[in-house]
Amino acid sequence: MPYSCSIEHAVDHVLAQLPEHIHLGMPLGLGKPNRFVNALYQRISQLPERRLTIYTALTLGRPTPGEGLQARFLEPFLERVFGDYPELEFLAALRRDKLPHNIRVQQFFMQPGSLLNSESAQQDYVSSNYSHAARDINANGLNLVAQLVSRDDQYPGKLSLSCNPDVTLDLLPMIAKRRAAGETILMLGQVHADLPYMPGDSELDVDAFDLLINEDERSTLFSTPNMPVGYQDHLIGLHASTLVRDGGTLQIGIGSMGDALTGALLARQADNETWRSLLAELNMSNWQTLIDREGGVQPFASGLYGCSEMFVNGLLVLADAGIVRRKVYADVELQRLANLGTLDEDAHPDGVVVHGGFFLGPRSFYERLRELPAERLAQFNMTAISYINELYGQEELKRLQRRDARFINSAFTVTLMGAAVADQLEDGRVLSGVGGQYNFVAQAHALEGARSILMLRSWRESGGEVSSNIVWQYGHTTIPRHLRDIVVTEYGIADLRGQTDATVIERILNITDSRFQPGLIEQAQKAGKLPKEFRLDPRFTENTPKRLKDTASRYPSLFTEYPLGCDFTGEERDLMRALNWLKSKLKLTEILELGKATLDAPDPEAFPEHLQRMQLDQPQGLREELYQRLLLAGLHHTSGTSGLTGQSTETDR
């Protein structure tokens, strides 16, 4: 049995049992035992003779509220959503480049954009595929694993790794081998009362742990609120949804584009006539041959199987809607029968509809998992990342399970010759990390009938400046062009697999915003990659936001701002749109427009609840009066634009 102890006694035990240099491994995302880590961090920071290296990824911290109007908006919301979530002290120090001299933090994936300006984080980033994380962490001398676990009285003698079996399950055989050679490696668990108990592969005997913290842990679990989905993302999700084949396999990532895809799949199932009518207006006949060959436009008769490194909220929503329902089995012969349609599912109730490596989502997602009946919950199997992200090991079974796979992820830049960028800026600073994106792209090329689909907003706006996310070249690559497959933007679909450079360039131009097509054509011709006489097909020369917005306005039911639900109040949703509009007016040439807008702003009586929420209903002084006028201008300008805003407010991976 594990040693049951308090947090401080656990720190004492770790310091007594392990050598001078502690190599601590913790899960990616939600599964970190923050209070224990903070206690260990504090203790070692006061012991200059000791050293601590932390190996982890996606270290979560509540967003900083900023200043001015943004702070007035965010502070009450952050308090409501994150409550008493214990912030990680090493993360605060990392952000300020103030880690103690004897403590280092190595991550293979970072909360997107959160550590761009941290020299410590940038210098100690480890560029690894998600599937190689356990190997690399173990090779660095790991001697302590610590993570949150869950307990359920229905399963005595068991603990569940819950949200994070991903890397831990891969580490266990490596740890066993090193222990057999005489090394001391400790496993520490801390039970969290609100963490959903996930049965299946994530269950371990309690004896797998050396230390179990017995302090009651009920602090707020970190959650990721659903963010608004703009018309760009909705259209990207719509196009991608036509490529998902009934009876196939689905992997999707986190972010508003993933939410948009989920919403589009829900519409394909439940409102097929409207969904297909929108496709017709968007001239999807341009890609009909591809859609017929790779996807479909009918509702899902057989359903999908989810195989995703991240068990996202969208997959659970799709399962509740009866779309993700195709069961897979842990036996080759049973899986063959299932694929043939001859398996008696009632006689084999152990089928799984989703394999996931880790989960993170809104509060409603955790609540739904906690509420599921045991037999239903067992259909969602949290397991090792090596099982999901690789074909190696049980390859025959995996190939049978993952038929017609669609691995759908996102990028922030794509070059005209098909290379994709998703993790790093060209100056070398890491935005997030490669994670498992390369794993899934490689799988798409290795599995019969599989496709990798990268979703991309064709353009972006920052500070009033509009620029293309499709470029001639970029100083970094996440997915090399020799692995190019399918790229989707709000303007359509580009099938790039096995095509010549000239064809790839033309197909990407077809889904590029028309404001940038001439310049890109000129660059390609200058490099000799397009004929001098090349002319773009007229069908693709009207790729404009106005055309898309006009079409979207006729289908409000398919462009809901929060397709998977919302943590914001009605007033907060209005305020977010207004603040995003104000943020877009930072360009010098638009200051006059903004000034005019404040002059034309409505009276405060038009938005009393909104002003009260921002504590601007009774402005004190010139600054607050200006804030009030700016906010009223933004509210007036964005009133009635729900679901038709262009840019999302968070970074997708």
NUDREN-751329 format. One line per field, with one value per residue (C-alpha): residue in three letters; x, y, z. Coordinates in Angstrom, 3 decimals, padded with zeros to 6 digits. Each point is the difference from the previous one (the first is absolute). Example, Ala and Ser with C-alpha at 12.3 -4.5 7.8 and 13.67 -1.06 7.14 Angstrom:
2
aa <- (ALA;SER)
east <- (012.300;001.370)
north <- (-004.500;003.440)
up <- (007.800;-000.660)
end
This chain:
653
aa <- (MET;PRO;TYR;SER;CYS;SER;ILE;GLU;HIS;ALA;VAL;ASP;HIS;VAL;LEU;ALA;GLN;LEU;PRO;GLU;HIS;ILE;HIS;LEU;GLY;MET;PRO;LEU;GLY;LEU;GLY;LYS;PRO;ASN;ARG;PHE;VAL;ASN;ALA;LEU;TYR;GLN;ARG;ILE;SER;GLN;LEU;PRO;GLU;ARG;ARG;LEU;THR;ILE;TYR;THR;ALA;LEU;THR;LEU;GLY;ARG;PRO;THR;PRO;GLY;GLU;GLY;LEU;GLN;ALA;ARG;PHE;LEU;GLU;PRO;PHE;LEU;GLU;ARG;VAL;PHE;GLY;ASP;TYR;PRO;GLU;LEU;GLU;PHE;LEU;ALA;ALA;LEU;ARG;ARG;ASP;LYS;LEU;PRO;HIS;ASN;ILE;ARG;VAL;GLN;GLN;PHE;PHE;MET;GLN;PRO;GLY;SER;LEU;LEU;ASN;SER;GLU;SER;ALA;GLN;GLN;ASP;TYR;VAL;SER;SER;ASN;TYR;SER;HIS;ALA;ALA;ARG;ASP;ILE;ASN;ALA;ASN;GLY;LEU;ASN;LEU;VAL;ALA;GLN;LEU;VAL;SER;ARG;ASP;ASP;GLN;TYR;PRO;GLY;LYS;LEU;SER;LEU;SER;CYS;ASN;PRO;ASP;VAL;THR;LEU;ASP;LEU;LEU;PRO;MET;ILE;ALA;LYS;ARG;ARG;ALA;ALA;GLY;GLU;THR;ILE;LEU;MET;LEU;GLY;GLN;VAL;HIS;ALA;ASP;LEU;PRO;TYR;MET;PRO;GLY;ASP;SER;GLU;LEU;ASP;VAL;ASP;ALA;PHE;ASP;LEU;LEU;ILE;ASN;GLU;ASP;GLU;ARG;SER;THR;LEU;PHE;SER;THR;PRO;ASN;MET;PRO;VAL;GLY;TYR;GLN;ASP;HIS;LEU;ILE;GLY;LEU;HIS;ALA;SER;THR;LEU;VAL;ARG;ASP;GLY;GLY;THR;LEU;GLN;ILE;GLY;ILE;GLY;SER;MET;GLY;ASP;ALA;LEU;THR;GLY;ALA;LEU;LEU;ALA;ARG;GLN;ALA;ASP;ASN;GLU;THR;TRP;ARG;SER;LEU;LEU;ALA;GLU;LEU;ASN;MET;SER;ASN;TRP;GLN;THR;LEU;ILE;ASP;ARG;GLU;GLY;GLY;VAL;GLN;PRO;PHE;ALA;SER;GLY;LEU;TYR;GLY;CYS;SER;GLU;MET;PHE;VAL;ASN;GLY;LEU;LEU;VAL;LEU;ALA;ASP;ALA;GLY;ILE;VAL;ARG;ARG;LYS;VAL;TYR;ALA;ASP;VAL;GLU;LEU;GLN;ARG;LEU;ALA;ASN;LEU;GLY;THR;LEU;ASP;GLU;ASP;ALA;HIS;PRO;ASP;GLY;VAL;VAL;VAL;HIS;GLY;GLY;PHE;PHE;LEU;GLY;PRO;ARG;SER;PHE;TYR;GLU;ARG;LEU;ARG;GLU;LEU;PRO;ALA;GLU;ARG;LEU;ALA;GLN;PHE;ASN;MET;THR;ALA;ILE;SER;TYR;ILE;ASN;GLU;LEU;TYR;GLY;GLN;GLU;GLU;LEU;LYS;ARG;LEU;GLN;ARG;ARG;ASP;ALA;ARG;PHE;ILE;ASN;SER;ALA;PHE;THR;VAL;THR;LEU;MET;GLY;ALA;ALA;VAL;ALA;ASP;GLN;LEU;GLU;ASP;GLY;ARG;VAL;LEU;SER;GLY;VAL;GLY;GLY;GLN;TYR;ASN;PHE;VAL;ALA;GLN;ALA;HIS;ALA;LEU;GLU;GLY;ALA;ARG;SER;ILE;LEU;MET;LEU;ARG;SER;TRP;ARG;GLU;SER;GLY;GLY;GLU;VAL;SER;SER;ASN;ILE;VAL;TRP;GLN;TYR;GLY;HIS;THR;THR;ILE;PRO;ARG;HIS;LEU;ARG;ASP;ILE;VAL;VAL;THR;GLU;TYR;GLY;ILE;ALA;ASP;LEU;ARG;GLY;GLN;THR;ASP;ALA;THR;VAL;ILE;GLU;ARG;ILE;LEU;ASN;ILE;THR;ASP;SER;ARG;PHE;GLN;PRO;GLY;LEU;ILE;GLU;GLN;ALA;GLN;LYS;ALA;GLY;LYS;LEU;PRO;LYS;GLU;PHE;ARG;LEU;ASP;PRO;ARG;PHE;THR;GLU;ASN;THR;PRO;LYS;ARG;LEU;LYS;ASP;THR;ALA;SER;ARG;TYR;PRO;SER;LEU;PHE;THR;GLU;TYR;PRO;LEU;GLY;CYS;ASP;PHE;THR;GLY;GLU;GLU;ARG;ASP;LEU;MET;ARG;ALA;LEU;ASN;TRP;LEU;LYS;SER;LYS;LEU;LYS;LEU;THR;GLU;ILE;LEU;GLU;LEU;GLY;LYS;ALA;THR;LEU;ASP;ALA;PRO;ASP;PRO;GLU;ALA;PHE;PRO;GLU;HIS;LEU;GLN;ARG;MET;GLN;LEU;ASP;GLN;PRO;GLN;GLY;LEU;ARG;GLU;GLU;LEU;TYR;GLN;ARG;LEU;LEU;LEU;ALA;GLY;LEU;HIS;HIS;THR;SER;GLY;THR;SER;GLY;LEU;THR;GLY;GLN;SER;THR;GLU;THR;ASP;ARG)
east <- (000.000;001.206;001.153;-002.949;001.145;-000.536;001.503;002.826;000.776;000.026;002.616;002.018;-000.164;001.035;002.982;001.067;-000.326;001.293;003.479;001.098;-001.486;-003.730;-001.334;-003.763;-002.352;-003.575;-002.824;-000.886;-002.902;-002.528;001.590;002.646;-000.203;000.540;000.057;002.636;002.105;-000.183;001.132;002.923;000.922;000.029;002.083;002.651;000.241;001.226;002.497;002.832;001.699;-003.023;-001.126;-003.390;-000.729;-003.669;-001.006;-003.527;-002.115;-002.990;000.468;-003.302;-000.489;-002.953;000.248;001.284;-002.830;002.110;-000.957;-002.780;-003.175;001.425;000.684;-003.487;-001.429;002.266;000.468;-003.561;-000.113;003.343;-001.049;-003.239;001.613;003.309;-001.041;002.613;002.058;003.501;002.400;003.350;002.752;002.617;-002.170;-000.170;003.791;000.441;-002.065;002.245;003.258;000.453;000.393;002.388;003.477;-000.427;-003.353;-000.676;-003.183;000.073;-003.195;-000.785;-003.193;-001.027;-003.302;-000.276;001.628;000.356;003.804;001.171;001.948;001.440;003.661;000.067;-002.968;001.305;003.480;-001.248;-002.662;000.448;-001.185;-001.395;-002.906;-002.606;000.605;003.685;-000.579;000.196;003.195;001.676;-001.091;001.150;003.372;000.592;000.057;-003.609;-000.215;-003.366;-003.410;-002.789;-003.562;-003.624;-002.081;-003.642;-001.647;-003.382;-001.339;-001.435;003.578;001.746;003.742;000.103;000.922;-000.584;002.496;-003.175;000.901;003.629;000.969;001.714;003.683;-000.188;-001.111;002.894;002.423;-001.035;001.913;003.059;-000.172;-000.394;003.103;002.090;-001.304;000.986;003.517;000.023;-001.070;-002.351;-002.952;-003.062;-003.618;-002.154;-003.735;-002.433;-003.718;-002.181;-003.621;-001.420;002.207;-002.140;000.823;000.842;-000.058;001.935;003.660;000.414;-000.751;002.952;000.262;000.487;003.271;001.421;000.582;002.669;-001.557;-003.636;-000.821;-002.931;-000.997;-003.466;000.424;-003.080;001.506;-001.440;001.119;001.558;-002.480;000.081;-003.205;-001.560;001.022;-001.975;000.125;000.148;-001.235;003.483;000.229;-003.584;000.670;003.266;-001.841;-002.766;002.449;001.870;-003.250;-000.597;003.219;-000.983;-001.109;-002.835;001.277;003.463;002.346;000.270;002.719;-000.496;001.966;-000.884;-001.061;-002.724;000.660;-000.501;-003.219;-001.094;000.640;-002.042;-002.850;000.100;-000.084;-002.987;-001.754;000.847;-001.741;-002.962;-000.701;001.322;-002.237;001.117;003.620;-000.074;-001.761;002.853;002.521;-001.765;000.123;003.720;000.581;001.214;-000.558;003.544;001.177;-002.807;002.242;002.302;-002.930;-001.593;003.300;001.173;-002.991;-003.730;-002.989;-002.537;-000.750;002.047;-001.632;002.894;001.587;003.603;002.720;002.034;003.757;001.481;002.994;-002.286;-003.461;-001.590;-003.422;-001.076;000.478;-002.229;-002.629;000.160;-000.356;-003.040;-001.472;000.468;002.629;003.026;-001.352;002.019;001.474;003.453;001.344;003.328;000.074;000.988;-002.600;-002.817;001.048;-000.033;-003.550;-000.999;001.413;-001.966;-003.167;-000.475;000.947;-002.755;000.704;-002.387;002.131;003.141;-000.834;003.622;000.124;001.625;-001.211;002.868;003.660;001.576;003.382;-000.886;-002.948;-000.511;-003.141;-002.756;-001.568;-003.063;002.245;001.304;-003.518;-001.331;002.723;-000.757;-003.707;000.346;-001.193;002.852;-000.822;-000.050;003.165;001.845;-000.419;002.452;003.385;002.813;003.269;003.694;000.967;002.105;-003.183;-001.744;002.771;001.967;-000.703;002.924;-001.119;-003.261;000.213;-002.387;-002.684;000.534;-000.293;-003.277;-001.373;001.128;-001.742;-000.657;001.762;-000.251;002.651;-001.114;002.318;000.849;002.868;000.564;001.961;000.268;002.485;-001.080;001.820;-001.795;002.231;-001.904;000.962;-001.748;002.459;002.711;000.567;002.691;002.180;000.397;-002.375;-002.295;-003.691;-001.180;001.700;-000.351;-001.946;-001.526;-000.676;002.888;-001.032;-003.437;001.243;002.401;-002.806;-002.204;002.645;000.551;-003.624;-002.026;-002.890;001.183;000.429;001.657;-002.044;001.580;-002.411;001.207;-001.468;001.093;000.567;000.376;-000.404;002.172;000.000;-002.075;002.513;-001.283;002.483;-000.090;000.617;000.903;003.496;002.671;002.485;000.426;003.075;-001.231;-001.868;-002.059;-001.319;002.373;-001.420;000.816;-002.718;-002.569;-003.483;-003.210;-000.249;-003.341;-000.701;-003.232;000.131;000.170;002.110;003.430;000.910;003.792;001.014;002.177;-000.298;002.660;001.221;-001.861;-003.258;000.500;000.564;-003.103;-002.191;001.171;-000.560;-003.578;-000.645;001.999;-001.645;-000.186;001.689;003.239;-000.259;001.737;003.087;000.348;-000.384;002.738;002.351;-000.649;000.567;003.180;001.322;-000.931;-002.614;-002.943;-000.107;000.237;-003.360;-001.720;-003.431;-002.078;-003.322;-002.717;-001.993;002.568;000.639;-002.854;001.345;-001.059;-001.231;-003.020;-001.211;000.361;-001.693;-002.900;-000.476;000.398;-002.612;-002.642;000.756;000.023;-000.724;003.311;002.069;-000.739;002.638;000.400;-000.924;001.049;-001.402;001.383;001.348;-000.642;-003.176;-001.945;001.482;003.502;-000.456;-000.997;002.921;002.481;-001.107;000.250;003.469;001.271;-001.307;001.790;003.193;-000.136;-000.040;003.526;001.403;000.957;-002.110;-003.087;000.352;-002.152;-002.655;000.127;-000.217;-003.031;-001.560;000.312;-001.727;-002.792;-000.246;-003.475;-001.085;000.893;-003.687;000.344;002.230;-000.541;000.744;003.193;001.293;-000.850;001.895;003.058;-000.501;-000.424;-003.640;001.158;003.394;002.357;002.409;001.109;001.573;-003.169;-002.133;002.221;-000.226;-003.777;-000.179;002.385;-001.971;-003.318;001.456;001.159;-003.326;-001.875;002.227;-000.149;-003.633;-001.676;003.228;-000.104;001.768;001.151;003.175;003.084;002.855;000.049;001.347;002.304;002.790;-000.802;002.493)
north <- (000.000;003.558;002.233;002.265;003.438;003.741;002.234;001.131;-003.553;-001.011;002.681;-001.252;-003.560;001.020;001.975;-002.888;-002.736;001.682;001.270;003.633;000.573;-000.713;-000.635;000.531;-001.092;001.300;-000.415;002.393;002.315;-000.709;-002.873;001.895;-000.163;003.740;000.251;-002.714;001.517;003.416;-001.474;-001.831;003.125;002.157;-002.500;-000.508;003.717;000.326;-002.873;001.177;-003.388;-001.695;000.215;-000.452;-000.498;-000.171;-001.836;000.736;001.746;002.328;001.613;001.728;003.375;002.328;002.790;003.350;002.543;002.776;003.617;002.449;-001.289;-003.485;-000.301;001.231;-002.694;-002.893;000.295;-000.984;-002.720;-001.490;-000.048;-001.766;-002.638;-000.699;000.553;-001.404;-001.769;-000.185;001.823;-001.667;002.083;-001.176;001.241;003.507;-000.012;-001.398;002.814;002.554;-001.893;-000.194;-003.724;-000.804;-000.895;-003.654;-000.593;-000.533;-000.740;-001.924;-000.163;-001.684;002.018;003.394;001.738;001.733;003.419;000.178;-000.227;001.707;002.548;-002.293;-000.667;-002.837;-001.750;000.520;-001.275;-003.081;-000.975;-003.566;-000.577;-003.541;-001.844;-000.710;-003.714;000.447;001.964;-002.994;-001.228;003.399;000.687;-003.421;000.458;003.166;-001.966;000.262;-001.032;001.398;-000.128;002.077;000.402;000.445;-003.168;-000.824;-002.529;-001.724;-002.199;-002.327;-000.971;-000.885;-000.311;002.035;003.539;001.604;002.168;001.663;002.984;-001.048;-003.608;001.257;000.096;-001.758;-003.337;000.155;000.755;-002.914;-002.779;002.257;000.696;-003.707;-000.820;002.619;-001.056;-003.577;001.333;001.519;003.621;001.818;001.549;001.192;000.164;002.562;000.475;002.535;-000.743;002.852;-000.335;001.555;-001.722;-002.464;-003.642;-001.512;-003.811;-002.137;000.425;002.997;-002.101;-001.068;-002.057;002.307;-001.867;001.575;003.117;000.427;003.121;001.025;003.433;-000.316;003.664;000.755;001.723;001.783;003.107;001.199;-002.095;002.040;000.367;001.471;001.961;-000.332;003.053;001.701;-001.491;002.553;-000.428;-000.932;-002.929;-001.060;-000.203;-001.858;-002.510;-000.288;-000.841;-002.494;-001.700;-001.073;-002.036;-002.168;-003.408;-001.854;-003.087;001.519;001.338;003.563;001.967;003.685;002.565;002.690;003.517;001.858;-001.743;-003.357;001.318;001.226;-003.428;-001.596;002.428;-000.758;-003.761;000.486;001.957;-002.641;-002.530;001.938;002.714;-001.577;001.908;003.424;-001.155;-001.170;003.171;002.062;-002.231;000.644;003.777;-000.254;-001.781;-003.176;-001.674;001.223;-002.789;-002.511;-002.692;000.194;-000.015;-003.018;-001.881;000.891;001.154;000.411;002.253;-002.416;-000.409;-002.615;-003.417;-002.022;002.647;000.867;-001.256;002.651;-000.538;003.239;000.874;002.516;-001.107;003.362;001.213;-000.197;-003.774;-000.423;002.259;-002.064;-003.186;001.389;000.860;-003.580;000.906;-001.425;-003.474;-002.513;-002.464;-001.510;-003.005;-001.023;-003.280;-000.398;-002.649;001.895;003.162;-001.815;-001.174;003.524;001.402;-002.596;000.899;-003.547;000.504;-000.329;003.147;-001.065;-003.083;002.146;003.039;001.102;002.080;003.450;003.054;002.358;-000.569;003.094;000.810;003.029;002.276;003.654;002.016;002.206;-000.703;-001.487;-002.654;-001.195;000.051;-002.088;-002.621;-000.215;-000.505;-002.792;-003.484;-002.474;-002.046;003.131;001.454;-003.240;000.777;002.904;-001.620;002.279;-001.685;000.339;002.582;-002.634;-001.922;002.988;001.957;-002.876;-003.093;-001.922;-002.625;-001.872;001.350;-002.552;000.905;003.737;-000.219;-001.879;002.518;003.160;-000.459;003.103;002.160;003.783;001.660;003.628;002.610;003.655;002.215;003.743;000.246;-002.099;000.628;000.016;-003.286;-001.770;000.198;000.773;001.968;-000.642;000.238;002.635;003.487;000.489;001.920;-003.249;000.688;-002.916;000.800;-003.376;-003.171;-002.671;-002.211;-002.867;001.793;-001.625;-003.395;000.275;001.344;-002.937;-002.415;001.441;-000.914;-003.459;-001.108;-001.172;002.371;002.613;003.740;002.803;003.206;003.264;002.848;003.551;003.489;001.441;003.478;001.754;003.511;001.563;003.634;000.835;-001.635;-002.872;-002.620;-003.397;-003.230;-001.561;001.134;-000.796;-001.109;000.033;-000.385;-003.078;-003.216;-002.306;-002.277;-000.216;000.330;-003.577;-000.979;002.449;-001.452;002.064;003.660;001.654;003.736;001.943;000.146;-003.719;-003.143;-000.664;-003.651;000.030;-003.628;-001.323;003.175;001.962;003.278;001.989;-001.818;000.416;003.736;000.375;-001.951;002.030;003.220;-001.169;000.164;003.199;003.349;001.901;003.050;-001.987;-002.197;002.381;000.477;-003.715;-000.829;002.497;-001.584;-003.501;001.114;001.835;-003.246;-001.917;-002.076;001.255;000.630;003.668;-000.319;-001.426;001.429;-000.940;-001.710;002.721;-002.185;000.816;003.704;001.182;-001.424;002.913;000.316;001.971;-002.828;-002.485;002.262;000.622;-003.735;-000.699;002.610;-002.114;-003.033;001.268;-003.455;-001.287;002.937;000.000;001.826;-002.764;-003.311;-002.065;002.205;002.984;001.034;003.700;001.872;001.751;003.348;-001.481;-001.403;003.460;001.573;-002.462;000.882;003.692;-000.311;-002.032;002.692;002.691;-002.063;-000.190;003.811;000.557;000.828;003.669;000.529;-001.216;002.228;002.649;-002.611;-001.044;003.613;000.568;-003.175;001.316;003.208;-002.033;-002.394;-000.501;001.317;-002.098;-000.920;-002.231;-002.516;000.391;-003.629;-000.048;003.193;-001.286;-003.245;002.111;002.395;002.870;000.837;002.951;001.020;001.872;002.342;000.520;-003.471;-001.863;002.317;-000.835;-003.723;000.303;001.742;-002.511;-002.912;001.448;000.514;-003.619;-001.328;002.089;-001.093;-003.726;-000.205;-002.803;-001.498;-003.220;-002.817;002.208;001.410;-000.957;-000.833;-002.377;001.190;-002.922;-001.877;-003.406;-002.753)
up <- (000.000;-000.663;002.820;000.847;001.068;-000.018;-002.659;002.278;001.073;-003.666;-000.664;002.979;-001.335;-003.516;001.290;002.209;-002.613;-003.145;-000.872;-000.045;-003.458;-000.208;-003.495;000.275;-002.765;-000.077;-002.496;-002.735;000.831;002.718;001.921;001.975;003.832;000.345;003.787;000.350;-002.773;001.632;003.318;-001.625;-001.989;003.134;001.941;-002.684;-000.719;003.608;-000.310;-002.269;000.236;-001.635;-003.633;-001.623;-003.686;-000.967;-003.177;-001.177;-002.632;-000.309;003.390;000.654;001.618;000.086;-002.592;001.182;-000.104;-001.488;000.496;-000.696;-001.631;-000.421;003.729;000.863;-002.242;000.954;003.761;001.046;-002.649;001.016;003.630;-000.896;-002.247;001.748;003.605;002.377;-002.663;001.556;-002.285;-000.613;001.562;-002.467;-002.879;001.450;000.385;-003.502;-001.487;001.716;-000.692;003.770;000.648;002.868;-001.221;001.045;-001.728;-003.701;-001.949;-003.276;-002.060;-003.313;-000.473;001.373;000.508;-003.401;-000.039;003.777;000.226;-003.185;001.995;002.656;-000.731;002.529;-001.593;-003.519;000.827;001.863;-002.529;-001.296;-003.556;000.056;-001.505;002.665;-000.571;000.903;003.216;002.352;-001.649;000.259;003.580;001.142;-001.718;002.029;003.259;001.189;003.655;001.130;-001.682;001.561;-001.193;000.948;000.089;000.641;002.276;-000.176;002.801;-002.649;-000.865;003.292;-000.193;-003.207;-000.965;-003.380;-001.849;-001.301;-002.175;-000.535;-000.643;-003.177;000.942;003.364;-001.473;-002.457;002.835;002.225;-001.830;-000.264;003.734;000.781;-002.023;001.791;003.410;-000.789;-000.586;003.495;-000.602;002.375;-001.832;001.912;-001.146;001.816;-000.348;001.386;-000.161;-001.236;001.049;-003.180;-002.558;-002.012;000.623;-003.385;-000.101;-002.454;-000.873;002.308;003.096;002.134;003.156;002.935;000.642;-003.167;002.138;002.655;001.499;000.210;001.382;002.393;000.176;-001.367;-003.379;-001.335;-001.558;-003.295;-002.949;-002.778;-002.846;-003.488;-000.647;-003.433;-002.002;-002.788;-003.477;-002.824;-003.545;-001.271;002.375;-000.633;-003.732;000.538;002.174;-002.586;-002.785;002.182;001.011;-003.610;000.076;002.979;-001.239;001.687;001.795;000.306;002.660;001.304;001.781;000.764;001.975;002.495;-000.951;-001.820;-003.331;001.707;001.542;-003.431;-001.505;002.780;-000.659;-003.724;000.607;002.312;-002.761;-002.611;002.240;001.389;-002.596;-003.159;-002.386;001.258;000.192;-003.625;-001.120;001.439;-001.771;-003.288;000.503;000.717;-003.327;001.633;-003.363;-000.704;002.306;-000.559;-001.470;003.024;002.433;-001.672;000.080;003.501;002.042;-000.405;000.461;001.472;003.722;001.821;-000.254;001.434;002.214;000.768;002.339;001.810;000.194;001.279;002.163;001.667;001.018;-000.755;001.034;-003.641;-000.109;003.044;-001.573;-003.201;002.050;001.807;-003.411;-001.212;-002.600;001.811;000.644;-002.038;002.476;-000.231;001.854;001.542;-001.922;-003.653;-000.835;001.688;-001.819;-003.338;000.666;001.052;-003.248;-001.970;001.893;001.300;003.667;002.596;002.038;002.766;000.585;000.195;002.165;000.383;-003.176;000.097;-001.953;000.939;000.819;001.545;001.505;002.126;000.516;000.750;-000.566;001.404;003.387;-001.677;-001.588;003.377;001.435;-002.878;000.469;003.724;-000.747;-002.572;001.018;000.469;-003.100;-002.157;001.544;-000.780;-003.716;000.393;000.555;001.133;-000.905;-000.846;-002.595;-001.756;-000.760;-001.573;-001.685;-001.508;-002.066;001.529;002.503;-000.672;-003.543;-001.484;002.530;-000.407;-003.778;000.328;002.494;-001.809;-003.315;-002.116;002.581;-000.163;002.127;000.166;001.507;-000.584;-001.085;000.136;-003.256;-003.157;-002.790;-003.606;-000.529;002.832;003.079;003.193;003.112;003.296;002.885;-000.414;-001.373;-002.617;002.468;001.951;002.876;000.756;000.052;001.309;-001.243;-002.625;002.400;-001.921;-003.262;-001.846;001.419;-001.566;-003.321;-000.232;000.901;-002.718;-002.565;001.511;000.421;-002.966;-000.650;002.506;-000.587;001.927;-000.109;001.136;000.704;-000.608;000.130;-003.325;001.438;003.341;001.349;002.671;000.991;-003.057;-002.358;-002.142;-001.189;-001.656;001.886;-003.348;-000.930;-002.565;002.654;003.772;002.183;001.847;-000.797;002.191;-002.753;-002.995;-003.466;-000.920;002.509;-001.375;-000.217;000.312;001.028;000.756;000.301;000.151;-003.807;-000.682;-000.191;-001.519;-000.613;-000.226;000.404;-002.813;-002.094;-001.863;001.457;-002.654;000.752;003.753;-000.458;-002.150;002.405;002.986;-001.950;-000.571;003.758;000.627;000.709;-003.300;001.512;000.059;-003.087;-002.485;002.169;000.658;-003.688;-000.810;002.556;-001.327;-003.587;000.955;001.512;-003.141;001.802;-002.064;-003.769;-001.007;-001.760;003.108;000.762;003.011;-000.701;000.181;002.409;002.682;-000.582;002.236;003.254;002.194;003.583;-001.203;-002.220;002.839;002.546;-002.365;-000.410;003.713;000.901;-001.748;002.195;003.597;001.442;-001.408;001.267;003.714;001.968;002.585;-001.654;003.043;002.751;001.848;003.404;-000.683;000.882;-002.751;000.950;000.038;-003.508;-001.230;001.821;-001.484;-003.525;000.794;001.526;-002.950;-002.351;002.003;-000.025;-003.804;-000.233;001.261;-003.418;-000.267;-003.126;001.869;003.054;-001.689;-000.695;003.639;001.134;-002.205;001.368;003.567;-001.060;-001.563;002.941;001.458;003.378;003.063;000.383;-003.088;001.808;003.763;001.007;-002.062;001.573;003.467;-000.677;-000.934;002.942;-002.444;000.674;002.114;-001.434;002.275;-001.723;-003.585;-000.442;000.981;-002.130;-002.994;000.831;000.085;-003.391;-001.596;001.385;-001.129;-003.477;-000.115;001.258;-002.537;-002.887;000.817;001.040;-001.946;-001.381;002.052;-001.857;-002.883;001.491;-001.946;002.326;002.927;003.329;000.743;-001.692;-001.451;-000.411)
end
